[in-house]
């Protein structure tokens, strides 16, 4: 049987908040979760460093990042695709 292999790697979608470093973008992931005790919906955010080989993603872009093996001390995510281009100011 030939079945399509399902990827076990996590993927997240977030906004590029920094593109100053060479081959690296900082991506802000925002999510909404229910507070354990009070039940109120609160916003939580995390920043991840993602590998961007060609330097194609710019500040404000919405991109998808995929988990990978460690690339450096802080990088273990790879920018995989552009979801939405940043609005021109």
C-alpha positions in Angstrom: 0.0 0.0 0.0 1.2 3.5 -0.7 -0.2 5.9 1.8 0.6 9.6 2.1 2.9 10.1 5.0 1.5 12.6 7.6 4.0 15.1 9.0 4.4 14.9 12.7 6.1 18.3 12.8 4.2 21.2 14.4 3.3 24.2 12.3 2.4 27.6 13.5 1.3 30.8 11.8 2.5 34.2 13.1 3.7 37.7 12.3 7.3 38.6 11.6 8.4 41.2 14.2 12.1 41.3 13.3 14.1 40.6 10.2 17.4 42.3 11.2 19.5 39.2 11.6 21.0 37.3 8.7 19.0 34.2 7.6 16.8 34.6 10.7 13.3 36.1 11.4 11.6 36.5 14.7 8.0 35.4 14.6 5.3 36.4 17.2 2.7 33.7 17.7 -0.5 34.9 19.5 -3.1 32.6 20.9 -6.2 32.9 23.0 -6.6 30.6 26.0 -9.1 30.3 28.8 -7.7 31.2 32.3 -7.5 28.1 34.4 -9.1 29.6 37.6 -11.3 32.5 36.3 -12.4 31.2 33.0 -11.7 34.5 31.2 -10.3 34.3 27.7 -6.8 35.9 27.8 -4.2 36.5 25.0 -0.9 34.7 25.3 2.1 35.2 23.0 5.4 33.5 22.2 8.3 34.6 20.0 10.3 32.0 18.0 13.4 32.4 15.9 12.9 30.8 12.5 15.4 30.0 9.8 14.9 32.1 6.6 17.6 30.9 4.1 16.9 33.4 1.3 15.9 36.4 3.6 12.6 36.7 1.7 10.3 37.4 4.7 10.0 41.0 5.9 8.7 42.7 9.0 4.9 42.6 9.2 4.5 39.5 6.9 2.3 36.7 8.2 4.2 33.4 7.7 4.0 29.7 8.6 6.8 28.1 10.5 7.6 24.4 10.9 9.4 22.6 13.7 12.9 21.3 12.7 16.1 19.9 14.2 18.1 22.6 16.1 19.9 24.9 13.6 21.6 27.1 16.3 21.3 27.9 20.0 17.9 29.5 19.7 16.7 28.4 16.3 14.7 25.2 15.8 12.0 26.4 13.5 12.1 26.9 9.7 10.0 29.5 7.8 8.0 27.5 5.3 5.6 29.7 3.4 4.2 33.2 3.2 0.5 33.4 4.3 0.0 37.1 3.9 2.2 39.9 2.7 2.6 43.0 5.0 0.4 46.0 4.0 2.4 48.7 2.3 2.6 51.9 4.5 
